[in-house]
Amino acid sequence: MNVGFRISNKVDTESPERRFDLREYLNFVWRNWIFIASVTAFALLVGVIYLVRATPLYTATTQVLLVQNEKAPALDAVASDRGMSFDYYAENQLAVLRSDSLLQRVTIKELMPPSTAKSQVTVQSTEDQASAEAAIRDGINRLRQALAVSRSGRAQVLNIAITWDDPVRASQLANAVADAYVVDQLDARLESAKRASGWLSDRLVELRRQLRDSDEAVAKFRQEHGLTRSGPTVALNDQQLAELNSKLIAARTDAAEKKARVDFVADLDAGKKTLDSLPDSMLSASSVMGSLRTRLADASQREADLLARYNSRHPAVVNIEAEKRDIERNIAAETQRMAQIAKSEYTLTKARLEAVEQSMRQASGQGELNNDDAVKLRELERTAAVNKTLFEEFLQKAKITDEQSTFRARDVRVIMPAQPGDQSFPKTSRTLLIALFAGLGLGVGGALAKEMLKAGFTTPREVEEVLGIPVLGSVRKMNMSQLVKDGKSIPLPLYQVHYPLSPFSEAMRTLRSGIHMSDVDRPPKVIHVTSARPSEGKTTIALSLAISAAFAGRKVVLLDADLRHPAASRFFKVEQEKGLVDFLIGAVTVDDVLMSHKDLKLTVIPAGSKSLNPPDVLGSERMKALISHLREAFDYVVLDTPPVGPVVDPVIVADLSDKTIFIVQWASTPRELVETSLQQLSTHKRVAGVVFNYVNKSQAMKYGSYYHYGTSYEKYYSE
């Protein structure tokens, strides 16, 4: 093994706050760049294969202009949809472009073989007809899938695009769809005009019959009442009749006004009316009456003022009363004169009205009809006039519609025919870009999944965040080719003896320093070394730690407490000697089991004889007494025990030691197993920290500055 290290001398009970660190992401990419690059390359390869195997498609586009013409007067009711907003109109036209009827026309013309198209107009067997219809339906569906229609922004332009595997064929189909649309619009307009013309023609027949019936009714009424003239008559037009009717209305209004004046004067003489209610029209007709009323009002005012100061016999009051009587006599005389004038005017107006009525009767041919018959005749004549006007209007519209049915200015035209275009699918650059980003996404996602699913610990931060204890050191993995001195193999624990300035030696010194700093006030003397599972190098670390302390001038004893698999005893080749078990059962004394190795400057207590109950032996009072004795006799006591996972022995020994060193295989030992094992050992917080073993140098460097494995650090080591 080779060595790298990082020391933490403080146990964090709370997880430190995570901050954004760009270096962590860069290290993540560095660790997984091969995987990410491989996935990305695979995605690009898939994209290239897709580009090679995909059928190239070409899109041709034609543009159609929608021109909204003014509405025809004859088709206001038929073409009311033209009054809608252009947005709705454009949406309707897009639906027409996608319709089966239009696509069927293009399919039969462009996509069907002549035999299939001919079968649509010839009589064939039922099976042949069904086969032809199925072929046409397939062609329509294929054309609909290739068709894309849209509006060009807010302009009155529709885009018709066809995507096909042949650029020339794509342009032909796009132009065919546009032509079919133009023809369809012309056909629709022609059909609409024809329907309107037919409806108007049917309506004209009914109106002509109604007009004939109304004229016959007027003629019959005149004949029954003897209104026909044998001599020549003067025919008045509608304008002359209207003028004569206006004169009649004016005469009747004037007569009514004059009659109202006569009635008012009569009521005034009878005392039913007073001068105060005299109409303004009569006041304007007699300026004398207005002056007299003003004088009477003034005299009444002066009389009231005099009566307020004098009595009724006062000369001034008598004079004003005489003045009032004189004014009232004048008013009475003026009233008589106005009554005569009103009666005369009424008589004259009545005579004028009778003359106008007689002229009206003569002009309309009513003769000597009574009022009821005259009213009925006028009603019949009005009905005939209305029917005539309605018939003439519909006749005019029918003529216009008939002309429009033969020719109508088109409101749809092609402004840009389709031309063979470039390849539209697949887009090489777009496909490769999608493949690139998809590969990067999958690569990064897969790398993240790998990081999250990794079993073991890889950085001291992970240990501190999950376990709450520091990492005291890290020992990198060494190859057998490195464990050589003068052509001879060197056991790893002895490597530091031959190469005291090697990274491995420095790692052991760092580990001893970390143990010491774990409790500065009471530096640990009894060090317990264990792991979570077998084959994690705990015995090697225990041996190396003891040898390092011994060569540092410490008086060290190594106690092999792994009574099940005494690897330390086998390393020193004393597995057959009396040892710990023999002492604990009272077979030998302490001095009998202490074996000194002068070359390594340390003392070893082997495991000794086999024991059928190691936990009871290790938990005995003699074991406690032995540890106390060794604590007094030596500077450094290293205890090597079995792993925590399989047996309970380490838990018992941990209570006898000052600190426990927990060995974890780098990136391998499951986190859950480490956490569970530590929970058994850390009842009294005796765990000093974790030691990473078998650290992969090349991989560890990709986790950042936790591991000092760069080339700049190698100059400080000597091997």
Order of alpha helices (4+ residues) and beta strands (2+ residues): beta-alpha-beta-alpha-alpha-alpha-alpha-beta-beta-alpha-alpha-alpha-alpha-alpha-alpha-beta-beta-alpha-alpha-beta-beta-beta-alpha-alpha-beta-alpha-beta-alpha-alpha-alpha-beta-beta-alpha-alpha-beta-alpha-beta-alpha-beta-alpha-alpha
